[in-house]
Amino acid sequence: MNLDSKKVVVQLENVSMHFNMSSEKLSSLKEYFIKLLKRQLFFKKYVAIDNVSFSIEKGDVFGIVGLNGCGKSTTLKIVSGILKPTTGKVSVRGSIAPLIELGAGFDMELTARENIYLNGAVLGYSKKLINEKFDEIVEFSEMKDFLDVPMKNYSSGMVARIAFAIATIVQPDILIVDEILAVGDFHFREKCTKRIETMMKTGTTIVLVSHDIEQIESLCNKVMWLEKGKIKMIGGVKEVCEAYKNS
């Protein structure tokens, strides 16, 4: 791992992420396989992230802003290790709790009670730890009355409550948050914000994507503005957010 200093916990160096997308519209799976076998299937390259470099220091609350499709969520997935970049180098120091895709790490056919153990295992928590923290997870999520309901019957807000409660029950070195605070009611968003603020005070590094610019301004100390997969601007909150709002 080649981190520039002891303070740096996340570092991306010249990172690019390319996806292959079908260049033609196919009407069926059969047509797809026929063209694939005949080698008539053509793809065009989509560049989600283009030669991005930045570093995040321990204790930073690092916000990422930009329009839909600019590469925000892809960047979070690369930092979390969910995606391996096409080119470039990613270095991360410390444990990560990713809150990226609602339902990721859950089996929606299982109940919330079962999923607390399943998702806990995905995040690397022992069964003993989940047993000890179970009541606290349930209390924070406010899902006590729905514990034995299959999660396929949950709303996105209810899934978010369970996901956030599990991921933050043990303080990670790095918390990755992608729009999850935009889901659910005002009361629960306030609870999530307070828990994040507590983590901030005790040294957790937070990487946050949000369309709520006021949330970015109130929580973050550094901001990166992405535009079409490239860094448009990176720096202090006031400077970047003002430029973004006026763009």
C-alpha positions as CSV (number, residue, x, y, z in Angstrom):
1,M,0.0,0.0,0.0
2,N,1.4,3.4,-1.0
3,L,-0.3,6.1,1.0
4,D,1.5,9.4,0.9
5,S,1.3,10.0,4.7
6,K,0.1,8.4,7.9
7,K,-2.9,10.8,7.8
8,V,-4.1,9.6,4.4
9,V,-6.6,6.7,4.6
10,V,-8.0,6.7,1.0
11,Q,-6.0,7.5,-2.1
12,L,-6.9,7.1,-5.8
13,E,-4.2,7.6,-8.3
14,N,-5.1,8.1,-12.0
15,V,-8.2,5.9,-11.7
16,S,-10.4,5.2,-14.6
17,M,-13.5,2.9,-14.9
18,H,-14.7,1.7,-18.3
19,F,-17.9,-0.3,-19.0
20,N,-18.8,-2.0,-22.2
21,M,-22.3,-1.2,-23.4
22,S,-24.2,-2.7,-26.3
23,S,-24.2,-0.3,-29.2
24,E,-27.6,-1.6,-30.5
25,K,-31.0,-2.3,-29.1
26,L,-31.9,-6.0,-29.0
27,S,-35.5,-7.1,-28.6
28,S,-34.8,-10.5,-26.9
29,L,-32.3,-12.7,-25.1
30,K,-32.4,-15.1,-28.2
31,E,-31.4,-12.3,-30.5
32,Y,-28.5,-11.4,-28.1
33,F,-27.1,-14.9,-28.1
34,I,-27.5,-15.3,-31.9
35,K,-25.6,-12.1,-32.5
36,L,-23.0,-13.2,-29.9
37,L,-22.4,-16.5,-31.6
38,K,-22.2,-14.9,-35.0
39,R,-19.8,-12.3,-33.5
40,Q,-22.2,-9.6,-34.7
41,L,-22.6,-8.1,-31.2
42,F,-20.9,-4.7,-30.9
43,F,-20.2,-2.7,-27.8
44,K,-19.2,0.8,-27.2
45,K,-17.0,1.9,-24.3
46,Y,-18.6,4.0,-21.6
47,V,-16.1,5.9,-19.4
48,A,-17.7,6.3,-15.9
49,I,-14.6,7.6,-14.2
50,D,-11.8,9.3,-16.2
51,N,-8.3,9.6,-14.7
52,V,-9.4,10.6,-11.2
53,S,-6.9,11.3,-8.4
54,F,-7.6,12.4,-4.9
55,S,-6.8,11.6,-1.3
56,I,-8.8,11.6,1.9
57,E,-7.3,12.0,5.3
58,K,-8.3,10.4,8.6
59,G,-11.3,12.2,10.1
60,D,-12.3,14.0,6.9
61,V,-15.9,14.2,5.9
62,F,-15.4,14.1,2.2
63,G,-18.5,15.0,0.1
64,I,-18.9,14.2,-3.6
65,V,-21.3,16.3,-5.7
66,G,-22.4,16.3,-9.3
67,L,-25.3,15.6,-11.7
68,N,-26.7,12.1,-12.2
69,G,-24.3,9.9,-14.3
70,C,-21.2,11.9,-13.4
71,G,-19.5,9.0,-11.6
72,K,-20.3,9.6,-7.9
73,S,-21.6,6.1,-7.1
74,T,-19.0,4.4,-9.2
75,T,-16.3,6.3,-7.3
76,L,-17.8,5.1,-4.0
77,K,-17.9,1.5,-5.3
78,I,-14.2,1.7,-6.3
79,V,-13.2,3.0,-2.8
80,S,-15.3,0.3,-1.2
81,G,-13.7,-2.4,-3.2
82,I,-16.9,-3.4,-4.9
83,L,-15.5,-2.5,-8.3
84,K,-12.0,-2.9,-9.5
85,P,-10.9,0.1,-11.7
86,T,-9.9,-0.5,-15.3
87,T,-6.7,1.5,-14.7
88,G,-5.1,3.3,-11.8
89,K,-4.3,2.5,-8.2
90,V,-6.6,2.5,-5.1
91,S,-5.1,2.4,-1.6
92,V,-7.3,2.2,1.5
93,R,-6.2,2.0,5.1
94,G,-8.8,0.7,7.7
95,S,-12.1,-1.0,7.9
96,I,-15.0,0.1,5.7
97,A,-18.7,0.1,6.2
98,P,-20.4,0.7,2.9
99,L,-23.9,2.1,2.7
100,I,-24.2,2.1,-1.1
101,E,-27.0,0.1,-2.6
102,L,-30.2,-0.5,-0.5
103,G,-30.7,-4.2,-0.2
104,A,-27.2,-5.2,-1.0
105,G,-26.2,-7.9,1.3
106,F,-29.8,-8.8,2.1
107,D,-31.9,-11.7,1.0
108,M,-35.3,-10.1,0.5
109,E,-37.1,-13.5,0.9
110,L,-35.8,-13.6,4.5
111,T,-37.2,-11.7,7.5
112,A,-35.5,-8.6,9.0
113,R,-34.4,-10.7,12.0
114,E,-32.6,-13.2,9.7
115,N,-31.2,-10.5,7.5
116,I,-29.6,-8.7,10.5
117,Y,-27.4,-11.8,11.0
118,L,-26.9,-12.3,7.3
119,N,-25.9,-8.7,6.6
120,G,-23.8,-8.6,9.7
121,A,-21.8,-11.6,8.4
122,V,-21.4,-9.8,5.0
123,L,-19.9,-6.9,6.9
124,G,-17.6,-9.2,8.8
125,Y,-19.4,-9.2,12.2
126,S,-19.4,-12.3,14.3
127,K,-22.7,-14.0,15.4
128,K,-21.6,-13.3,19.0
129,L,-21.3,-9.5,18.2
130,I,-24.7,-9.4,16.5
131,N,-26.3,-11.2,19.5
132,E,-24.8,-8.6,21.8
133,K,-25.9,-5.7,19.5
134,F,-29.2,-7.1,18.2
135,D,-31.5,-5.1,20.5
136,E,-29.6,-1.9,19.8
137,I,-29.9,-2.5,16.0
138,V,-33.6,-3.0,16.4
139,E,-34.1,0.0,18.6
140,F,-32.2,2.3,16.3
141,S,-34.0,1.1,13.2
142,E,-37.4,1.3,14.9
143,M,-38.4,-2.0,13.1
144,K,-39.4,-4.0,16.2
145,D,-42.9,-4.6,15.0
146,F,-41.7,-5.8,11.6
147,L,-38.8,-8.1,12.6
148,D,-40.5,-11.3,11.4
149,V,-41.8,-9.9,8.1
150,P,-40.0,-10.8,4.9
151,M,-38.0,-7.8,3.7
152,K,-39.5,-8.1,0.2
153,N,-42.5,-6.5,1.9
154,Y,-40.5,-3.5,3.2
155,S,-40.5,-0.1,1.7
156,S,-37.1,1.4,0.6
157,G,-37.2,3.5,3.7
158,M,-37.6,0.5,6.0
159,V,-34.7,-1.3,4.3
160,A,-32.6,1.8,4.7
161,R,-33.3,1.9,8.5
162,I,-32.2,-1.7,8.9
163,A,-29.1,-1.3,6.6
164,F,-27.9,1.9,8.4
165,A,-28.5,0.4,11.9
166,I,-26.4,-2.7,11.1
167,A,-23.6,-0.9,9.2
168,T,-23.0,1.7,12.0
169,I,-23.5,-0.6,15.0
170,V,-19.7,-0.9,15.2
171,Q,-17.7,2.2,14.4
172,P,-15.8,1.6,11.2
173,D,-12.6,3.5,10.2
174,I,-14.3,4.6,7.0
175,L,-18.1,5.0,6.5
176,I,-19.3,5.2,2.8
177,V,-22.7,6.8,2.4
178,D,-24.5,7.1,-0.9
179,E,-27.8,9.0,-0.8
180,I,-29.1,6.7,2.0
181,L,-30.0,9.7,4.2
182,A,-32.4,10.8,1.4
183,V,-34.6,7.8,2.2
184,G,-37.1,7.7,5.0
185,D,-38.8,10.3,7.1
186,F,-37.3,13.4,8.6
187,H,-37.1,12.0,12.1
188,F,-35.0,9.0,10.9
189,R,-32.8,11.2,8.8
190,E,-32.1,13.3,11.8
191,K,-31.1,10.2,13.8
192,C,-28.7,9.1,11.0
193,T,-27.2,12.6,10.8
194,K,-26.6,12.6,14.6
195,R,-25.0,9.2,14.5
196,I,-22.7,10.3,11.7
197,E,-21.8,13.5,13.7
198,T,-20.9,11.3,16.7
199,M,-18.7,9.2,14.4
200,M,-17.1,12.4,13.1
201,K,-16.2,13.5,16.6
202,T,-14.6,10.2,17.4
203,G,-12.4,10.0,14.2
204,T,-14.3,8.0,11.6
205,T,-13.6,9.1,8.1
206,I,-16.8,9.6,6.1
207,V,-17.2,9.7,2.3
208,L,-20.7,11.1,1.4
209,V,-22.6,11.4,-1.8
210,S,-25.8,13.5,-1.7
211,H,-27.9,15.6,-4.0
212,D,-28.8,17.6,-0.9
213,I,-26.2,20.4,-1.1
214,E,-27.2,21.8,2.3
215,Q,-26.4,18.4,3.8
216,I,-23.0,18.4,2.1
217,E,-22.4,22.0,3.4
218,S,-23.4,21.1,7.0
219,L,-21.5,17.8,7.3
220,C,-18.4,18.0,5.1
221,N,-15.0,19.7,5.4
222,K,-13.9,18.8,1.9
223,V,-15.9,18.4,-1.4
224,M,-15.1,17.0,-4.8
225,W,-17.3,18.0,-7.8
226,L,-17.4,15.4,-10.6
227,E,-18.6,16.2,-14.1
228,K,-18.8,13.5,-16.8
229,G,-16.4,11.3,-14.9
230,K,-13.7,14.0,-14.4
231,I,-12.9,16.1,-11.4
232,K,-14.3,19.6,-12.1
233,M,-13.2,21.0,-8.7
234,I,-11.9,19.8,-5.4
235,G,-11.3,21.7,-2.1
236,G,-13.0,23.5,0.7
237,V,-16.8,23.2,1.2
238,K,-17.8,26.8,0.8
239,E,-15.7,27.3,-2.4
240,V,-16.7,24.1,-4.2
241,C,-20.4,24.2,-3.2
242,E,-20.8,27.9,-4.2
243,A,-19.3,27.1,-7.6
244,Y,-21.5,24.0,-8.0
245,K,-24.6,25.9,-7.1
246,N,-23.8,28.7,-9.5
247,S,-22.9,26.4,-12.4
